Amino acid sequence: MKTIFFTAILLLSFSCKKDRNKTVLPEPVSNESLTVTKDTVQVGQAVNHADPIEEIKKEYAVLQGLLEVKKLDSKGFTYNCNEEPSGEVRFYSEKDEIKVIEHFYAEHSHFSATERYFIKNGKPFFIFREETVWNFDGGTPEKPITKDDITETRIYLQNDKPLKCLQKQYSIRSDNKQKNIADQTASKEMKCSVDEVLKTYHSLLENKDKKGEIQCL
């Protein structure tokens, strides 16, 4: 009788131990599940650490390409103030959304400037500005030599704040046959204020529906 009693206790203990082992065993995790989780984390980190300057360069390249192949709708106007400046404005759009604004103007006969505003979601993200001052620089009355002093400024923007400003300066003489002087001149990073260019940008937008020739902006 004692033998049967101890045998029953041993069987019961073995059964309980087996059940406890089943309870604590974790669910198996497949290799595929681990891979997806790892990839998801990596993608999230890549997006969070994307270089805004590189993103701006990509956006600029797309719009510049559309301009070059004339895939954007274009309209604009000219203006002529009695006491200068005078200029021309062009709006380039895709599906009625303005993507690029080009503004050329001249003052005092020896100065001119071109501005290009590249826009995404209603805000400029890149501004290119080229200023030219020209003067006579030798030669003869019959064949005068002129010199253009050119300043190029590139402004990378995010939420109307400058992320980076680059500037290069060079001169071109009318008797100089050297080509690609601009490409051979290095840009220098500088601090810059965008208050004036953004003021001009908003002034241009306010006149986006104008046609023909108007007076001052």
C-alpha positions in Angstrom: 0.0 0.0 0.0 2.9 2.3 0.9 4.5 1.5 -2.4 1.4 2.5 -4.4 1.1 5.8 -2.4 4.8 6.9 -3.0 4.4 6.0 -6.7 1.4 8.2 -7.1 3.2 11.1 -5.4 6.2 10.8 -7.8 3.9 10.7 -10.8 2.0 13.8 -9.6 5.3 15.7 -9.0 6.6 14.8 -12.4 3.4 16.0 -14.1 3.4 19.4 -12.3 7.1 19.9 -13.2 6.3 19.2 -16.9 3.4 21.7 -16.8 5.5 24.4 -15.3 8.2 24.0 -18.0 5.5 24.5 -20.7 4.4 27.7 -19.1 7.8 29.5 -18.9 8.9 28.5 -22.5 8.9 31.8 -24.7 7.1 32.0 -28.0 9.6 31.3 -30.9 10.6 34.4 -32.9 11.3 33.9 -36.6 14.4 35.3 -38.4 12.0 37.1 -40.7 10.4 39.0 -37.8 13.8 40.1 -36.5 14.9 41.3 -39.9 11.8 43.5 -40.4 12.2 45.1 -37.0 15.9 45.9 -37.6 15.2 47.3 -41.1 12.4 49.5 -39.7 14.7 51.0 -37.1 17.4 51.7 -39.7 15.0 53.4 -42.0 13.7 55.6 -39.3 17.2 56.6 -38.2 18.1 57.4 -41.8 15.1 59.7 -42.3 15.7 61.5 -39.0 19.4 62.1 -39.8 18.9 63.2 -43.5 21.1 66.1 -44.4 18.8 69.1 -45.2 21.4 70.6 -47.5 21.5 67.4 -49.6 17.7 67.3 -49.7 17.6 70.9 -51.0 20.2 70.1 -53.7 18.0 67.3 -54.9 14.9 69.5 -55.0 16.8 72.2 -56.8 18.1 69.7 -59.4 14.5 68.6 -60.2 13.2 72.1 -60.7 16.3 73.2 -62.6 15.8 70.2 -64.9 12.2 71.1 -65.5 13.2 74.7 -66.3 15.8 73.6 -68.8 13.4 71.4 -70.7 10.6 74.0 -70.5 8.2 71.7 -68.7 6.8 74.4 -66.4 4.1 76.9 -67.3 5.3 80.5 -67.5 3.8 83.9 -67.2 5.0 87.3 -66.0 5.2 91.0 -66.4 7.7 93.9 -66.7 7.9 97.0 -64.5 9.4 100.4 -65.0 9.7 103.0 -62.3 10.2 106.6 -63.1 13.4 106.8 -61.0 14.6 103.2 -61.6 14.8 100.3 -61.2 13.2 98.6 -64.1 12.9 94.8 -64.4 11.1 91.7 -65.5 9.5 88.9 -63.4 8.6 85.4 -64.6 6.6 82.9 -62.6 7.1 79.2 -63.4 4.3 76.8 -62.3 3.3 73.2 -62.3 -0.4 72.4 -61.9 -1.1 76.1 -60.9 1.5 75.8 -58.1 4.4 78.3 -58.4 7.7 76.5 -58.3 10.3 79.1 -59.4 10.3 82.9 -59.6 12.9 84.6 -61.7 13.5 88.4 -61.2 15.8 90.5 -63.3 16.3 94.2 -62.7 18.7 97.0 -63.5 19.7 100.3 -61.8 21.9 103.3 -62.6 22.9 101.8 -66.0 26.0 100.1 -64.5 24.3 97.6 -62.2 22.0 94.6 -62.8 20.9 91.6 -60.8 19.1 88.3 -61.3 17.3 86.5 -58.5 15.8 83.0 -58.7 13.6 81.7 -55.9 13.0 77.9 -55.9 9.9 77.0 -54.0 8.3 74.0 -52.3 5.0 73.9 -50.4 4.7 77.7 -50.7 8.1 78.5 -49.2 11.5 79.2 -50.9 14.1 76.6 -50.1 16.9 77.9 -52.3 17.7 81.4 -53.6 20.3 82.2 -56.2 21.3 85.8 -56.7 23.8 87.2 -59.2 24.8 90.9 -59.1 26.8 92.5 -61.9 28.6 95.9 -61.8 30.3 96.9 -65.0 32.8 99.7 -65.7 35.2 100.8 -68.5 38.6 99.3 -68.0 41.0 100.5 -70.6 41.1 100.1 -74.3 40.6 103.0 -76.8 37.6 105.2 -77.5 37.0 103.2 -80.6 37.4 99.8 -78.8 36.8 100.3 -75.1 37.4 97.4 -72.7 34.7 96.8 -70.1 35.0 94.7 -66.9 32.1 93.0 -65.1 32.5 92.5 -61.4 30.2 89.6 -60.5 29.0 88.4 -57.1 27.0 85.1 -56.9 25.2 84.2 -53.7 23.5 80.9 -52.9 21.2 80.7 -49.9 19.9 77.4 -48.6 16.7 77.9 -46.5 14.5 76.0 -44.1 11.3 77.6 -42.8 12.5 81.1 -43.9 15.8 80.7 -42.0 19.2 80.4 -43.7 20.9 77.1 -43.3 23.9 77.9 -45.4 25.1 80.9 -47.5 27.8 80.6 -50.1 29.3 83.5 -52.1 31.8 83.7 -55.0 33.2 86.9 -56.6 35.0 87.1 -59.9 35.6 89.6 -62.8 35.2 89.2 -66.5 36.9 91.6 -69.0 35.6 92.0 -72.4 39.0 91.3 -73.9 39.5 88.1 -71.9 39.0 84.9 -73.9 39.3 82.7 -70.9 36.1 80.6 -70.4 34.4 79.2 -67.4 35.8 81.7 -65.0 32.8 81.3 -62.7 33.4 77.5 -62.5 37.0 78.0 -61.6 36.2 80.3 -58.7 35.7 78.7 -55.3 32.7 79.7 -53.2 33.2 80.8 -49.6 30.7 80.2 -46.8 29.5 83.3 -45.1 26.9 84.6 -42.7 23.9 86.3 -44.3 20.6 87.9 -43.6 17.6 86.9 -45.7 15.3 89.7 -44.7 15.7 91.8 -47.9 15.4 88.9 -50.3 12.4 87.5 -48.5 10.8 91.0 -48.6 11.4 91.0 -52.3 10.0 87.5 -52.7 6.7 88.4 -51.0 6.5 91.6 -53.0 6.8 89.5 -56.2 4.1 87.1 -55.0 1.7 89.9 -54.4 2.0 90.8 -58.1 1.7 87.3 -59.5 -1.5 88.0 -61.4 -0.2 91.2 -63.1 0.3 91.2 -66.8 2.0 93.5 -69.3 3.9 96.4 -67.9 3.3 98.0 -64.5 4.9 100.7 -62.5 7.0 100.1 -59.4 6.7 96.9 -57.4 
